[in-house]
Amino acid sequence: MLLELIRNATMRITYNGHVILTDPYLGAKHAYRSLGGVEQNPIVELPRPAEDVIKGVEGLIVSHLHNDHFDPPAQELLLKDLPLFCQPGDEGRIAEKGFTNITPVEDSVAWEGISITRTPGTHGTGTWGEQLNPVSGFILRAANEPTVYWAGDSIWYEAARDIVSNVRPDVIITHSCGAELEDSGPIVMDAAQTIAVCRHAPDATVVAIHMDSVDHAKVSRADLRAYAERYGIEAKQLLIPADGETLNL
């Protein structure tokens, strides 16, 4: 398995010989409004041109429809007949963008020798959670590949802990920037929650993404690495890739 982090939650994952693009967020730096009162989003450019990012992509997984996970440039540039997997309820809005090969994943589906299982998530708690949900994560399984749990835009909570305990994934992908909106508290995992994942799954490789790309984030890559070191989490267990970096997992 190869995982290339593009930016935010956009990854090119080569899995069972096929290239999957996740949560494509392809707009230019500062194309969208600020969410944290710091600067417009995204706060960094793509590491390479959007046309290169989508080249050779064979399938798409869209965890939910917030702008930083499926934006207008992605909707315009991507081939409309690509297999696209999403959470139930999002397929109508995706079809309105011209996509024609959409599979809402209620539980699990099979594609090109890959099992794709949708998992629950919660994008914060209280009133903010009610506004921002639903969101989903996904588990990938294939012969001779690591089992991957991509938690998506979720905090670390009971359902996520149960997934890790029951599935025992080899790779766990977390969104770890601790983003907040006004008085929301973390709406994705922060440093402490990411370390909790590492401790709950000491034999898994945790890959922290969705960092240093949006202005409402509260935790940087440097912050997370320092926090991990303080609490004894080794760099070989917690990987924090830079935009454009490829991991061989």
C-alpha positions as CSV (number, residue, x, y, z in Angstrom):
1,M,0.0,0.0,0.0
2,L,1.2,3.5,-0.9
3,L,-0.4,6.6,0.7
4,E,0.4,9.9,-0.8
5,L,-0.9,12.8,1.2
6,I,-1.9,15.6,-1.1
7,R,-3.4,18.2,1.3
8,N,-6.0,18.2,4.1
9,A,-7.9,14.8,3.8
10,T,-7.0,14.4,0.1
11,M,-4.9,11.2,-0.3
12,R,-3.9,9.1,-3.3
13,I,-4.0,5.6,-1.9
14,T,-2.6,2.8,-4.1
15,Y,-4.3,-0.3,-2.8
16,N,-4.5,-3.8,-4.3
17,G,-3.0,-2.3,-7.5
18,H,-5.6,0.5,-7.8
19,V,-5.4,4.2,-7.2
20,I,-8.1,5.7,-4.9
21,L,-8.5,9.4,-4.3
22,T,-10.1,10.5,-1.1
23,D,-11.9,13.7,-0.2
24,P,-10.6,15.8,-3.1
25,Y,-10.0,19.4,-2.1
26,L,-8.3,20.9,-5.1
27,G,-8.9,24.7,-4.8
28,A,-6.1,27.2,-4.9
29,K,-4.7,28.7,-1.7
30,H,-7.1,31.3,-0.2
31,A,-9.9,30.3,-2.6
32,Y,-12.5,30.1,0.2
33,R,-13.6,32.0,3.2
34,S,-11.9,31.9,6.6
35,L,-13.5,29.6,9.2
36,G,-11.2,30.6,12.1
37,G,-10.7,34.3,11.5
38,V,-7.0,33.9,10.7
39,E,-6.9,33.7,6.9
40,Q,-8.8,32.4,3.9
41,N,-8.8,28.7,3.1
42,P,-6.9,26.6,2.2
43,I,-3.9,28.1,3.9
44,V,-1.4,26.3,1.6
45,E,-1.2,25.5,-2.1
46,L,-1.4,22.0,-3.4
47,P,2.0,20.3,-3.6
48,R,1.5,19.7,-7.3
49,P,-1.0,20.8,-9.9
50,A,-4.6,19.5,-9.5
51,E,-4.4,17.9,-12.9
52,D,-1.5,15.8,-11.8
53,V,-3.3,14.9,-8.5
54,I,-6.2,13.3,-10.4
55,K,-4.1,11.7,-13.1
56,G,-4.6,7.9,-13.1
57,V,-7.2,7.9,-10.4
58,E,-9.5,4.8,-10.7
59,G,-11.9,5.4,-7.8
60,L,-13.1,8.1,-5.4
61,I,-14.2,8.0,-1.7
62,V,-15.9,11.0,-0.4
63,S,-16.5,10.9,3.4
64,H,-18.9,13.8,3.5
65,L,-19.7,16.9,1.5
66,H,-18.1,19.8,3.5
67,N,-16.2,22.1,1.1
68,D,-12.8,21.1,2.3
69,H,-13.6,17.4,1.4
70,F,-15.2,17.8,-2.0
71,D,-14.8,21.3,-3.5
72,P,-15.9,22.8,-6.8
73,P,-12.6,22.4,-8.6
74,A,-12.6,18.7,-7.8
75,Q,-16.2,18.4,-8.9
76,E,-15.3,20.1,-12.2
77,L,-12.0,18.3,-12.9
78,L,-12.7,14.7,-12.0
79,L,-14.1,12.4,-14.6
80,K,-17.8,12.0,-14.0
81,D,-18.0,8.3,-14.7
82,L,-15.3,7.4,-12.1
83,P,-16.6,4.9,-9.4
84,L,-17.4,7.1,-6.4
85,F,-18.2,5.8,-3.0
86,C,-20.0,8.0,-0.4
87,Q,-22.2,7.8,2.7
88,P,-25.9,7.3,2.2
89,G,-27.8,10.5,1.7
90,D,-25.0,12.3,-0.2
91,E,-25.6,10.6,-3.5
92,G,-28.2,13.0,-4.7
93,R,-26.1,16.1,-4.2
94,I,-23.1,14.4,-5.9
95,A,-25.3,13.4,-8.8
96,E,-26.3,17.0,-9.2
97,K,-22.6,17.7,-10.0
98,G,-22.8,15.3,-13.0
99,F,-21.3,12.2,-11.5
100,T,-22.9,9.0,-12.8
101,N,-21.3,6.1,-11.1
102,I,-22.1,6.7,-7.4
103,T,-22.4,4.0,-4.8
104,P,-23.7,5.0,-1.4
105,V,-22.1,2.5,1.1
106,E,-24.6,1.5,3.7
107,D,-22.4,-1.3,5.2
108,S,-19.8,-2.8,2.8
109,V,-19.3,-3.0,-0.9
110,A,-16.7,-4.9,-3.0
111,W,-14.8,-3.1,-5.8
112,E,-11.7,-4.5,-7.7
113,G,-10.9,-7.0,-5.0
114,I,-11.2,-4.4,-2.3
115,S,-13.8,-4.5,0.5
116,I,-14.9,-0.9,1.4
117,T,-16.8,-0.7,4.7
118,R,-18.3,2.5,6.0
119,T,-17.9,3.4,9.6
120,P,-19.7,6.0,11.8
121,G,-18.0,9.2,13.0
122,T,-19.0,12.3,14.9
123,H,-17.8,15.7,13.8
124,G,-17.9,17.2,17.2
125,T,-20.5,17.1,20.0
126,G,-23.5,19.0,21.2
127,T,-25.1,21.6,18.9
128,W,-22.1,21.8,16.7
129,G,-22.1,18.0,16.2
130,E,-25.8,18.3,15.2
131,Q,-24.9,20.9,12.6
132,L,-21.8,19.2,11.1
133,N,-22.9,15.6,11.0
134,P,-23.3,13.1,9.4
135,V,-19.8,12.1,8.5
136,S,-18.3,8.8,7.8
137,G,-15.0,6.9,7.9
138,F,-14.1,3.8,5.9
139,I,-12.2,0.5,6.3
140,L,-10.3,-0.9,3.4
141,R,-9.5,-4.6,3.2
142,A,-7.8,-6.7,0.5
143,A,-5.7,-9.8,0.2
144,N,-2.0,-9.2,0.9
145,E,-2.7,-5.6,1.9
146,P,-2.9,-4.0,5.4
147,T,-6.3,-3.4,6.9
148,V,-6.8,0.3,6.9
149,Y,-9.2,2.3,9.1
150,W,-9.6,5.9,7.9
151,A,-11.6,7.6,10.7
152,G,-12.5,10.7,8.7
153,D,-13.7,14.0,10.2
154,S,-14.3,12.5,13.6
155,I,-13.3,13.0,17.2
156,W,-12.0,10.0,19.1
157,Y,-15.1,8.5,20.8
158,E,-16.7,5.3,21.9
159,A,-17.7,4.0,18.5
160,A,-14.3,4.7,17.0
161,R,-12.6,2.9,20.0
162,D,-14.9,-0.1,19.4
163,I,-14.0,-0.2,15.7
164,V,-10.3,-0.3,16.5
165,S,-10.8,-2.9,19.2
166,N,-13.0,-5.1,16.9
167,V,-11.3,-4.7,13.6
168,R,-7.7,-4.4,14.8
169,P,-6.6,-2.4,11.8
170,D,-2.9,-2.4,10.7
171,V,-3.1,1.3,9.7
172,I,-5.3,4.0,11.3
173,I,-5.6,7.3,9.5
174,T,-6.7,10.2,11.7
175,H,-7.7,13.8,11.1
176,S,-5.6,15.4,13.9
177,C,-5.6,19.2,13.6
178,G,-8.0,19.7,16.5
179,A,-10.1,22.1,14.4
180,E,-12.6,24.3,16.2
181,L,-15.5,26.6,15.2
182,E,-16.2,29.3,17.8
183,D,-17.2,27.5,21.0
184,S,-17.4,24.0,19.4
185,G,-14.4,22.4,21.1
186,P,-12.5,19.9,18.8
187,I,-14.5,18.8,15.8
188,V,-11.8,16.4,14.7
189,M,-9.1,14.8,16.8
190,D,-6.6,17.0,18.6
191,A,-3.2,16.0,19.9
192,A,-4.5,14.3,23.1
193,Q,-7.1,12.3,21.1
194,T,-4.5,11.2,18.5
195,I,-2.2,10.0,21.3
196,A,-5.2,8.1,22.8
197,V,-5.5,6.3,19.4
198,C,-1.9,5.3,19.5
199,R,-2.2,4.0,23.0
200,H,-5.4,2.1,22.3
201,A,-3.8,0.4,19.2
202,P,-0.1,0.0,20.1
203,D,0.5,-2.4,17.2
204,A,-1.0,-0.2,14.5
205,T,0.6,2.5,12.5
206,V,-1.2,5.7,13.0
207,V,-1.1,8.3,10.1
208,A,-2.1,11.8,11.1
209,I,-3.4,13.9,8.3
210,H,-5.8,16.9,7.8
211,M,-3.1,19.2,9.3
212,D,-1.6,22.6,8.4
213,S,-4.2,23.3,5.7
214,V,-7.2,25.1,7.2
215,D,-7.3,28.2,9.4
216,H,-9.6,26.8,12.1
217,A,-7.0,24.1,13.0
218,K,-5.5,24.4,16.5
219,V,-2.8,21.7,16.3
220,S,0.1,21.8,13.8
221,R,2.3,19.0,12.7
222,A,5.1,20.3,14.9
223,D,2.7,20.6,17.9
224,L,1.5,17.0,17.4
225,R,5.1,15.6,17.1
226,A,6.1,17.5,20.2
227,Y,3.1,16.2,22.1
228,A,3.8,12.6,21.0
229,E,7.4,12.8,22.1
230,R,6.3,14.2,25.5
231,Y,4.0,11.2,26.0
232,G,6.4,8.6,24.7
233,I,4.8,7.8,21.4
234,E,7.6,6.8,18.9
235,A,7.8,8.3,15.5
236,K,7.7,4.9,13.9
237,Q,4.2,4.4,15.3
238,L,2.8,7.9,14.6
239,L,3.5,9.1,11.1
240,I,2.8,12.7,10.3
241,P,3.4,13.1,6.6
242,A,3.9,16.5,4.9
243,D,1.8,17.5,1.9
244,G,3.2,15.6,-1.2
245,E,4.9,12.9,0.9
246,T,4.4,9.3,0.1
247,L,4.3,6.5,2.7
248,N,4.9,2.8,1.9
249,L,2.8,1.0,4.5
